[in-house]
Amino acid sequence: MNVMVVDDEPLLRFNLQKLLQDLWEEVEQVICVGSGVEAVERIRDVDVHAVFMDIKMPGMSGIETAGILREIGFSGHLVFVTAYDQHALEAFEHEAVDYLLKPVHGDRLYQCIERLRKRDERTVKYELDAAQLKRLLPVAGSGELRWINATRGQQVHVIPLGDVCCFIAEDKYTTVVTENGEFLIRKSIKELTETLDSGQFWRIHRATIVQVGRISRVERDQDGYYQVIIDSIDRVLPVSRANSHLFKQM
């Protein structure tokens, strides 16, 4: 992992370079440059994880440099290192992670490094979650759902269809019943029937769809009509006469 120090004062560059090498064990190289122009040129060619940059520099200031870096697509961490605290607001407008005052002490720099590590962990988690979600997406052109967005209270949950025991239409909503509780969606039973895998989900009633693999057993009620029992959610679901043919060979 590469990080960059941008400062027009050689001694300050050296001191910060040494601190970063001592405190941030993941760092392989600390690239030191003396101006904003040099920083932009190097970042075009080298993958840089974080930039520690002075604000007051001859020519292009650190704030101006940050703007250009964002324009050319730099998405790494920005940390401003300066003797002046009046530029803090401008710094954070360029998505700066931290703002260090000179002289930089080891304990304060370590706090900054820990902040960067936590941001990296959140980014990795987000990427993993996104990858997991992508695996649940339907194959292009298949037309079949692989997951469903459903609400419970004020929260939206992404539910893999494999976790669904049944769908039950109620008024304007459809209840998604899983072993972990019930959720609501705005899709109708008819819409679900058109998009669900008909081999995996059976419509047993005008208001009910069940996942076949979740059925514990099928029984007849006292009037001779079929009913589906799903023990894991303690549900007994009636089968309409029109759909009873699904179970006649069972």
URLINHU-V740222 format. One record per pair of residues at least 6 apart in sequence whose C-alpha atoms are under 6 Angstrom apart, sorted by the first residue. I is the first residue (numbers start at 1). J is the second residue. Records with the same first field share a line. If there is no record, write none. Layout:
I = J  J
//
This chain:
1 = 27  28
2 = 27  28  29  30  48  49
3 = 30  48  49  50  51
4 = 30  31  32  51
5 = 32  51  52  53
6 = 33  34  53
7 = 13  34  54
8 = 34  35
36 = 60  65
49 = 76
50 = 76  77  78
51 = 78
52 = 79  80
53 = 80  81
54 = 62  80  81  82
55 = 61  62  82
78 = 96  97
79 = 96  97  98  99
80 = 99
81 = 100  101
82 = 101  102
83 = 101  102
136 = 146
137 = 146
138 = 145  146
144 = 195  196
145 = 196
146 = 161
147 = 159  160  161
148 = 158  159
149 = 157  158
150 = 156  157  183  184  185
151 = 157  183  184
152 = 183
163 = 178
164 = 178
165 = 177  178  211  214
166 = 177  209  210  211
167 = 175  176  208  209
168 = 174  175  207  208
169 = 207
173 = 185  186
174 = 184  185
175 = 183  184
176 = 182  183  184
179 = 233
200 = 211  212
201 = 210  211  212
202 = 209  210
203 = 209
204 = 239  243
205 = 239  240
215 = 230
216 = 229  230
217 = 229
218 = 227  228
219 = 226  227
220 = 226  227
226 = 239
227 = 237  238  239
228 = 236  237
229 = 235  236
//
